[in-house]
Amino acid sequence: MPDGLKIHYRGELELYKTELDKGNLQDAWRHLERAHILGQPWPREHSHVHWVMLKFGFRIKDVREIVGQIPRLFVGGVKSFVGTIPVGNTGGANVPPLRPMEIPDDLQAILKPYHTKG
């Protein structure tokens, strides 16, 4: 992941932690989804955000999220490596893993200089 993009990716993960610590679970999750969109084209970052999503599922005791994250954790980074990601997918078990989704405008602007499909 390019350094200029890594700043935004890490920023979303920091916002996730901040909101999680405050008990704002919906806002925390939204920042994880945004980190997923930003990290999706890069295997390490893609896999990492799925790991964090899995831990979040355990923290909130959401069986659906836990079960949904396990295959995503193992396959997500591989899909990034071979370039077959569903662009814009937010990464949670609440959406089909292969469904492309619209990328929010602010994230599109962040991704544009890095020539991703965003």
Phi and psi in radians as a Rosetta constraint file:
Dihedral C 1 N 2 CA 2 C 2 CIRCULARHARMONIC -1.077 0.35
Dihedral N 2 CA 2 C 2 N 3 CIRCULARHARMONIC 2.537 0.35
Dihedral C 2 N 3 CA 3 C 3 CIRCULARHARMONIC -0.982 0.35
Dihedral N 3 CA 3 C 3 N 4 CIRCULARHARMONIC -0.721 0.35
Dihedral C 3 N 4 CA 4 C 4 CIRCULARHARMONIC -1.099 0.35
Dihedral N 4 CA 4 C 4 N 5 CIRCULARHARMONIC -0.543 0.35
Dihedral C 4 N 5 CA 5 C 5 CIRCULARHARMONIC -1.463 0.35
Dihedral N 5 CA 5 C 5 N 6 CIRCULARHARMONIC -0.582 0.35
Dihedral C 5 N 6 CA 6 C 6 CIRCULARHARMONIC -1.024 0.35
Dihedral N 6 CA 6 C 6 N 7 CIRCULARHARMONIC -0.589 0.35
Dihedral C 6 N 7 CA 7 C 7 CIRCULARHARMONIC -1.011 0.35
Dihedral N 7 CA 7 C 7 N 8 CIRCULARHARMONIC -0.785 0.35
Dihedral C 7 N 8 CA 8 C 8 CIRCULARHARMONIC -1.233 0.35
Dihedral N 8 CA 8 C 8 N 9 CIRCULARHARMONIC -0.728 0.35
Dihedral C 8 N 9 CA 9 C 9 CIRCULARHARMONIC -1.039 0.35
Dihedral N 9 CA 9 C 9 N 10 CIRCULARHARMONIC -0.886 0.35
Dihedral C 9 N 10 CA 10 C 10 CIRCULARHARMONIC -1.126 0.35
Dihedral N 10 CA 10 C 10 N 11 CIRCULARHARMONIC -0.606 0.35
Dihedral C 10 N 11 CA 11 C 11 CIRCULARHARMONIC -1.063 0.35
Dihedral N 11 CA 11 C 11 N 12 CIRCULARHARMONIC -0.735 0.35
Dihedral C 11 N 12 CA 12 C 12 CIRCULARHARMONIC -1.134 0.35
Dihedral N 12 CA 12 C 12 N 13 CIRCULARHARMONIC -0.678 0.35
Dihedral C 12 N 13 CA 13 C 13 CIRCULARHARMONIC -1.179 0.35
Dihedral N 13 CA 13 C 13 N 14 CIRCULARHARMONIC -0.627 0.35
Dihedral C 13 N 14 CA 14 C 14 CIRCULARHARMONIC -1.163 0.35
Dihedral N 14 CA 14 C 14 N 15 CIRCULARHARMONIC -0.737 0.35
Dihedral C 14 N 15 CA 15 C 15 CIRCULARHARMONIC -1.102 0.35
Dihedral N 15 CA 15 C 15 N 16 CIRCULARHARMONIC -0.643 0.35
Dihedral C 15 N 16 CA 16 C 16 CIRCULARHARMONIC -0.998 0.35
Dihedral N 16 CA 16 C 16 N 17 CIRCULARHARMONIC -0.870 0.35
Dihedral C 16 N 17 CA 17 C 17 CIRCULARHARMONIC -1.086 0.35
Dihedral N 17 CA 17 C 17 N 18 CIRCULARHARMONIC -0.739 0.35
Dihedral C 17 N 18 CA 18 C 18 CIRCULARHARMONIC -1.053 0.35
Dihedral N 18 CA 18 C 18 N 19 CIRCULARHARMONIC -0.842 0.35
Dihedral C 18 N 19 CA 19 C 19 CIRCULARHARMONIC -1.186 0.35
Dihedral N 19 CA 19 C 19 N 20 CIRCULARHARMONIC -0.659 0.35
Dihedral C 19 N 20 CA 20 C 20 CIRCULARHARMONIC -1.100 0.35
Dihedral N 20 CA 20 C 20 N 21 CIRCULARHARMONIC -0.771 0.35
Dihedral C 20 N 21 CA 21 C 21 CIRCULARHARMONIC -1.087 0.35
Dihedral N 21 CA 21 C 21 N 22 CIRCULARHARMONIC -0.531 0.35
Dihedral C 21 N 22 CA 22 C 22 CIRCULARHARMONIC -1.421 0.35
Dihedral N 22 CA 22 C 22 N 23 CIRCULARHARMONIC -0.189 0.35
Dihedral C 22 N 23 CA 23 C 23 CIRCULARHARMONIC 1.487 0.35
Dihedral N 23 CA 23 C 23 N 24 CIRCULARHARMONIC 0.208 0.35
Dihedral C 23 N 24 CA 24 C 24 CIRCULARHARMONIC -1.530 0.35
Dihedral N 24 CA 24 C 24 N 25 CIRCULARHARMONIC 1.391 0.35
Dihedral C 24 N 25 CA 25 C 25 CIRCULARHARMONIC -1.138 0.35
Dihedral N 25 CA 25 C 25 N 26 CIRCULARHARMONIC -0.693 0.35
Dihedral C 25 N 26 CA 26 C 26 CIRCULARHARMONIC -1.120 0.35
Dihedral N 26 CA 26 C 26 N 27 CIRCULARHARMONIC -0.789 0.35
Dihedral C 26 N 27 CA 27 C 27 CIRCULARHARMONIC -1.160 0.35
Dihedral N 27 CA 27 C 27 N 28 CIRCULARHARMONIC -0.683 0.35
Dihedral C 27 N 28 CA 28 C 28 CIRCULARHARMONIC -1.028 0.35
Dihedral N 28 CA 28 C 28 N 29 CIRCULARHARMONIC -0.833 0.35
Dihedral C 28 N 29 CA 29 C 29 CIRCULARHARMONIC -1.087 0.35
Dihedral N 29 CA 29 C 29 N 30 CIRCULARHARMONIC -0.706 0.35
Dihedral C 29 N 30 CA 30 C 30 CIRCULARHARMONIC -1.031 0.35
Dihedral N 30 CA 30 C 30 N 31 CIRCULARHARMONIC -0.702 0.35
Dihedral C 30 N 31 CA 31 C 31 CIRCULARHARMONIC -1.213 0.35
Dihedral N 31 CA 31 C 31 N 32 CIRCULARHARMONIC -0.563 0.35
Dihedral C 31 N 32 CA 32 C 32 CIRCULARHARMONIC -1.129 0.35
Dihedral N 32 CA 32 C 32 N 33 CIRCULARHARMONIC -0.743 0.35
Dihedral C 32 N 33 CA 33 C 33 CIRCULARHARMONIC -1.058 0.35
Dihedral N 33 CA 33 C 33 N 34 CIRCULARHARMONIC -0.737 0.35
Dihedral C 33 N 34 CA 34 C 34 CIRCULARHARMONIC -1.144 0.35
Dihedral N 34 CA 34 C 34 N 35 CIRCULARHARMONIC -0.702 0.35
Dihedral C 34 N 35 CA 35 C 35 CIRCULARHARMONIC -1.088 0.35
Dihedral N 35 CA 35 C 35 N 36 CIRCULARHARMONIC -0.669 0.35
Dihedral C 35 N 36 CA 36 C 36 CIRCULARHARMONIC -1.078 0.35
Dihedral N 36 CA 36 C 36 N 37 CIRCULARHARMONIC -0.800 0.35
Dihedral C 36 N 37 CA 37 C 37 CIRCULARHARMONIC -1.049 0.35
Dihedral N 37 CA 37 C 37 N 38 CIRCULARHARMONIC -0.778 0.35
Dihedral C 37 N 38 CA 38 C 38 CIRCULARHARMONIC -1.201 0.35
Dihedral N 38 CA 38 C 38 N 39 CIRCULARHARMONIC -0.650 0.35
Dihedral C 38 N 39 CA 39 C 39 CIRCULARHARMONIC -1.560 0.35
Dihedral N 39 CA 39 C 39 N 40 CIRCULARHARMONIC -0.184 0.35
Dihedral C 39 N 40 CA 40 C 40 CIRCULARHARMONIC -0.942 0.35
Dihedral N 40 CA 40 C 40 N 41 CIRCULARHARMONIC -0.683 0.35
Dihedral C 40 N 41 CA 41 C 41 CIRCULARHARMONIC -1.268 0.35
Dihedral N 41 CA 41 C 41 N 42 CIRCULARHARMONIC -0.174 0.35
Dihedral C 41 N 42 CA 42 C 42 CIRCULARHARMONIC -2.007 0.35
Dihedral N 42 CA 42 C 42 N 43 CIRCULARHARMONIC 2.117 0.35
Dihedral C 42 N 43 CA 43 C 43 CIRCULARHARMONIC -0.917 0.35
Dihedral N 43 CA 43 C 43 N 44 CIRCULARHARMONIC -0.824 0.35
Dihedral C 43 N 44 CA 44 C 44 CIRCULARHARMONIC -1.120 0.35
Dihedral N 44 CA 44 C 44 N 45 CIRCULARHARMONIC -0.873 0.35
Dihedral C 44 N 45 CA 45 C 45 CIRCULARHARMONIC -1.163 0.35
Dihedral N 45 CA 45 C 45 N 46 CIRCULARHARMONIC -0.674 0.35
Dihedral C 45 N 46 CA 46 C 46 CIRCULARHARMONIC -1.069 0.35
Dihedral N 46 CA 46 C 46 N 47 CIRCULARHARMONIC -0.859 0.35
Dihedral C 46 N 47 CA 47 C 47 CIRCULARHARMONIC -1.119 0.35
Dihedral N 47 CA 47 C 47 N 48 CIRCULARHARMONIC -0.689 0.35
Dihedral C 47 N 48 CA 48 C 48 CIRCULARHARMONIC -1.069 0.35
Dihedral N 48 CA 48 C 48 N 49 CIRCULARHARMONIC -0.782 0.35
Dihedral C 48 N 49 CA 49 C 49 CIRCULARHARMONIC -1.166 0.35
Dihedral N 49 CA 49 C 49 N 50 CIRCULARHARMONIC -0.580 0.35
Dihedral C 49 N 50 CA 50 C 50 CIRCULARHARMONIC -1.156 0.35
Dihedral N 50 CA 50 C 50 N 51 CIRCULARHARMONIC -0.630 0.35
Dihedral C 50 N 51 CA 51 C 51 CIRCULARHARMONIC -1.070 0.35
Dihedral N 51 CA 51 C 51 N 52 CIRCULARHARMONIC -0.787 0.35
Dihedral C 51 N 52 CA 52 C 52 CIRCULARHARMONIC -1.136 0.35
Dihedral N 52 CA 52 C 52 N 53 CIRCULARHARMONIC -0.673 0.35
Dihedral C 52 N 53 CA 53 C 53 CIRCULARHARMONIC -1.113 0.35
Dihedral N 53 CA 53 C 53 N 54 CIRCULARHARMONIC -0.688 0.35
Dihedral C 53 N 54 CA 54 C 54 CIRCULARHARMONIC -1.093 0.35
Dihedral N 54 CA 54 C 54 N 55 CIRCULARHARMONIC -0.806 0.35
Dihedral C 54 N 55 CA 55 C 55 CIRCULARHARMONIC -1.087 0.35
Dihedral N 55 CA 55 C 55 N 56 CIRCULARHARMONIC -0.656 0.35
Dihedral C 55 N 56 CA 56 C 56 CIRCULARHARMONIC -1.071 0.35
Dihedral N 56 CA 56 C 56 N 57 CIRCULARHARMONIC -0.768 0.35
Dihedral C 56 N 57 CA 57 C 57 CIRCULARHARMONIC -1.005 0.35
Dihedral N 57 CA 57 C 57 N 58 CIRCULARHARMONIC -0.755 0.35
Dihedral C 57 N 58 CA 58 C 58 CIRCULARHARMONIC -1.131 0.35
Dihedral N 58 CA 58 C 58 N 59 CIRCULARHARMONIC -0.727 0.35
Dihedral C 58 N 59 CA 59 C 59 CIRCULARHARMONIC -1.063 0.35
Dihedral N 59 CA 59 C 59 N 60 CIRCULARHARMONIC -0.705 0.35
Dihedral C 59 N 60 CA 60 C 60 CIRCULARHARMONIC -1.655 0.35
Dihedral N 60 CA 60 C 60 N 61 CIRCULARHARMONIC 0.078 0.35
Dihedral C 60 N 61 CA 61 C 61 CIRCULARHARMONIC 0.996 0.35
Dihedral N 61 CA 61 C 61 N 62 CIRCULARHARMONIC 0.816 0.35
Dihedral C 61 N 62 CA 62 C 62 CIRCULARHARMONIC -1.806 0.35
Dihedral N 62 CA 62 C 62 N 63 CIRCULARHARMONIC 1.730 0.35
Dihedral C 62 N 63 CA 63 C 63 CIRCULARHARMONIC -1.043 0.35
Dihedral N 63 CA 63 C 63 N 64 CIRCULARHARMONIC -0.694 0.35
Dihedral C 63 N 64 CA 64 C 64 CIRCULARHARMONIC -1.063 0.35
Dihedral N 64 CA 64 C 64 N 65 CIRCULARHARMONIC -0.748 0.35
Dihedral C 64 N 65 CA 65 C 65 CIRCULARHARMONIC -1.186 0.35
Dihedral N 65 CA 65 C 65 N 66 CIRCULARHARMONIC -0.724 0.35
Dihedral C 65 N 66 CA 66 C 66 CIRCULARHARMONIC -1.050 0.35
Dihedral N 66 CA 66 C 66 N 67 CIRCULARHARMONIC -0.906 0.35
Dihedral C 66 N 67 CA 67 C 67 CIRCULARHARMONIC -1.116 0.35
Dihedral N 67 CA 67 C 67 N 68 CIRCULARHARMONIC -0.648 0.35
Dihedral C 67 N 68 CA 68 C 68 CIRCULARHARMONIC -1.250 0.35
Dihedral N 68 CA 68 C 68 N 69 CIRCULARHARMONIC -0.529 0.35
Dihedral C 68 N 69 CA 69 C 69 CIRCULARHARMONIC -1.390 0.35
Dihedral N 69 CA 69 C 69 N 70 CIRCULARHARMONIC -0.464 0.35
Dihedral C 69 N 70 CA 70 C 70 CIRCULARHARMONIC -1.028 0.35
Dihedral N 70 CA 70 C 70 N 71 CIRCULARHARMONIC -0.919 0.35
Dihedral C 70 N 71 CA 71 C 71 CIRCULARHARMONIC -1.170 0.35
Dihedral N 71 CA 71 C 71 N 72 CIRCULARHARMONIC -0.593 0.35
Dihedral C 71 N 72 CA 72 C 72 CIRCULARHARMONIC -1.108 0.35
Dihedral N 72 CA 72 C 72 N 73 CIRCULARHARMONIC -0.647 0.35
Dihedral C 72 N 73 CA 73 C 73 CIRCULARHARMONIC -1.091 0.35
Dihedral N 73 CA 73 C 73 N 74 CIRCULARHARMONIC -0.712 0.35
Dihedral C 73 N 74 CA 74 C 74 CIRCULARHARMONIC -1.408 0.35
Dihedral N 74 CA 74 C 74 N 75 CIRCULARHARMONIC -0.507 0.35
Dihedral C 74 N 75 CA 75 C 75 CIRCULARHARMONIC -1.786 0.35
Dihedral N 75 CA 75 C 75 N 76 CIRCULARHARMONIC -0.494 0.35
Dihedral C 75 N 76 CA 76 C 76 CIRCULARHARMONIC -0.959 0.35
Dihedral N 76 CA 76 C 76 N 77 CIRCULARHARMONIC -0.896 0.35
Dihedral C 76 N 77 CA 77 C 77 CIRCULARHARMONIC -1.102 0.35
Dihedral N 77 CA 77 C 77 N 78 CIRCULARHARMONIC -0.628 0.35
Dihedral C 77 N 78 CA 78 C 78 CIRCULARHARMONIC -1.128 0.35
Dihedral N 78 CA 78 C 78 N 79 CIRCULARHARMONIC -0.755 0.35
Dihedral C 78 N 79 CA 79 C 79 CIRCULARHARMONIC -1.111 0.35
Dihedral N 79 CA 79 C 79 N 80 CIRCULARHARMONIC -0.642 0.35
Dihedral C 79 N 80 CA 80 C 80 CIRCULARHARMONIC -1.115 0.35
Dihedral N 80 CA 80 C 80 N 81 CIRCULARHARMONIC -0.770 0.35
Dihedral C 80 N 81 CA 81 C 81 CIRCULARHARMONIC -1.045 0.35
Dihedral N 81 CA 81 C 81 N 82 CIRCULARHARMONIC -0.719 0.35
Dihedral C 81 N 82 CA 82 C 82 CIRCULARHARMONIC -1.600 0.35
Dihedral N 82 CA 82 C 82 N 83 CIRCULARHARMONIC -0.032 0.35
Dihedral C 82 N 83 CA 83 C 83 CIRCULARHARMONIC 1.345 0.35
Dihedral N 83 CA 83 C 83 N 84 CIRCULARHARMONIC 0.562 0.35
Dihedral C 83 N 84 CA 84 C 84 CIRCULARHARMONIC -2.103 0.35
Dihedral N 84 CA 84 C 84 N 85 CIRCULARHARMONIC 0.792 0.35
Dihedral C 84 N 85 CA 85 C 85 CIRCULARHARMONIC -1.443 0.35
Dihedral N 85 CA 85 C 85 N 86 CIRCULARHARMONIC 2.603 0.35
Dihedral C 85 N 86 CA 86 C 86 CIRCULARHARMONIC -1.426 0.35
Dihedral N 86 CA 86 C 86 N 87 CIRCULARHARMONIC 1.663 0.35
Dihedral C 86 N 87 CA 87 C 87 CIRCULARHARMONIC -0.879 0.35
Dihedral N 87 CA 87 C 87 N 88 CIRCULARHARMONIC 2.304 0.35
Dihedral C 87 N 88 CA 88 C 88 CIRCULARHARMONIC 1.470 0.35
Dihedral N 88 CA 88 C 88 N 89 CIRCULARHARMONIC -0.164 0.35
Dihedral C 88 N 89 CA 89 C 89 CIRCULARHARMONIC -1.025 0.35
Dihedral N 89 CA 89 C 89 N 90 CIRCULARHARMONIC 2.363 0.35
Dihedral C 89 N 90 CA 90 C 90 CIRCULARHARMONIC -1.445 0.35
Dihedral N 90 CA 90 C 90 N 91 CIRCULARHARMONIC -0.171 0.35
Dihedral C 90 N 91 CA 91 C 91 CIRCULARHARMONIC 1.558 0.35
Dihedral N 91 CA 91 C 91 N 92 CIRCULARHARMONIC -0.128 0.35
Dihedral C 91 N 92 CA 92 C 92 CIRCULARHARMONIC -1.494 0.35
Dihedral N 92 CA 92 C 92 N 93 CIRCULARHARMONIC 2.865 0.35
Dihedral C 92 N 93 CA 93 C 93 CIRCULARHARMONIC -1.219 0.35
Dihedral N 93 CA 93 C 93 N 94 CIRCULARHARMONIC -0.170 0.35
Dihedral C 93 N 94 CA 94 C 94 CIRCULARHARMONIC -1.414 0.35
Dihedral N 94 CA 94 C 94 N 95 CIRCULARHARMONIC -0.059 0.35
Dihedral C 94 N 95 CA 95 C 95 CIRCULARHARMONIC -2.265 0.35
Dihedral N 95 CA 95 C 95 N 96 CIRCULARHARMONIC 2.565 0.35
Dihedral C 95 N 96 CA 96 C 96 CIRCULARHARMONIC -1.030 0.35
Dihedral N 96 CA 96 C 96 N 97 CIRCULARHARMONIC 2.381 0.35
Dihedral C 96 N 97 CA 97 C 97 CIRCULARHARMONIC -1.142 0.35
Dihedral N 97 CA 97 C 97 N 98 CIRCULARHARMONIC -0.337 0.35
Dihedral C 97 N 98 CA 98 C 98 CIRCULARHARMONIC -1.844 0.35
Dihedral N 98 CA 98 C 98 N 99 CIRCULARHARMONIC 0.106 0.35
Dihedral C 98 N 99 CA 99 C 99 CIRCULARHARMONIC -1.478 0.35
Dihedral N 99 CA 99 C 99 N 100 CIRCULARHARMONIC 2.056 0.35
Dihedral C 99 N 100 CA 100 C 100 CIRCULARHARMONIC -1.171 0.35
Dihedral N 100 CA 100 C 100 N 101 CIRCULARHARMONIC 2.595 0.35
Dihedral C 100 N 101 CA 101 C 101 CIRCULARHARMONIC -2.391 0.35
Dihedral N 101 CA 101 C 101 N 102 CIRCULARHARMONIC 2.792 0.35
Dihedral C 101 N 102 CA 102 C 102 CIRCULARHARMONIC -1.143 0.35
Dihedral N 102 CA 102 C 102 N 103 CIRCULARHARMONIC 2.423 0.35
Dihedral C 102 N 103 CA 103 C 103 CIRCULARHARMONIC -1.646 0.35
Dihedral N 103 CA 103 C 103 N 104 CIRCULARHARMONIC 2.273 0.35
Dihedral C 103 N 104 CA 104 C 104 CIRCULARHARMONIC -0.944 0.35
Dihedral N 104 CA 104 C 104 N 105 CIRCULARHARMONIC 2.543 0.35
Dihedral C 104 N 105 CA 105 C 105 CIRCULARHARMONIC -0.949 0.35
Dihedral N 105 CA 105 C 105 N 106 CIRCULARHARMONIC -0.740 0.35
Dihedral C 105 N 106 CA 106 C 106 CIRCULARHARMONIC -1.151 0.35
Dihedral N 106 CA 106 C 106 N 107 CIRCULARHARMONIC -0.611 0.35
Dihedral C 106 N 107 CA 107 C 107 CIRCULARHARMONIC -1.292 0.35
Dihedral N 107 CA 107 C 107 N 108 CIRCULARHARMONIC -0.585 0.35
Dihedral C 107 N 108 CA 108 C 108 CIRCULARHARMONIC -1.044 0.35
Dihedral N 108 CA 108 C 108 N 109 CIRCULARHARMONIC -0.742 0.35
Dihedral C 108 N 109 CA 109 C 109 CIRCULARHARMONIC -1.123 0.35
Dihedral N 109 CA 109 C 109 N 110 CIRCULARHARMONIC -0.652 0.35
Dihedral C 109 N 110 CA 110 C 110 CIRCULARHARMONIC -1.191 0.35
Dihedral N 110 CA 110 C 110 N 111 CIRCULARHARMONIC -0.719 0.35
Dihedral C 110 N 111 CA 111 C 111 CIRCULARHARMONIC -1.331 0.35
Dihedral N 111 CA 111 C 111 N 112 CIRCULARHARMONIC -0.495 0.35
Dihedral C 111 N 112 CA 112 C 112 CIRCULARHARMONIC -0.895 0.35
Dihedral N 112 CA 112 C 112 N 113 CIRCULARHARMONIC -0.818 0.35
Dihedral C 112 N 113 CA 113 C 113 CIRCULARHARMONIC -1.108 0.35
Dihedral N 113 CA 113 C 113 N 114 CIRCULARHARMONIC -0.260 0.35
Dihedral C 113 N 114 CA 114 C 114 CIRCULARHARMONIC -1.748 0.35
Dihedral N 114 CA 114 C 114 N 115 CIRCULARHARMONIC 0.164 0.35
Dihedral C 114 N 115 CA 115 C 115 CIRCULARHARMONIC 0.975 0.35
Dihedral N 115 CA 115 C 115 N 116 CIRCULARHARMONIC 0.588 0.35
Dihedral C 115 N 116 CA 116 C 116 CIRCULARHARMONIC -1.453 0.35
Dihedral N 116 CA 116 C 116 N 117 CIRCULARHARMONIC 3.061 0.35
Dihedral C 116 N 117 CA 117 C 117 CIRCULARHARMONIC -1.313 0.35
Dihedral N 117 CA 117 C 117 N 118 CIRCULARHARMONIC 0.071 0.35
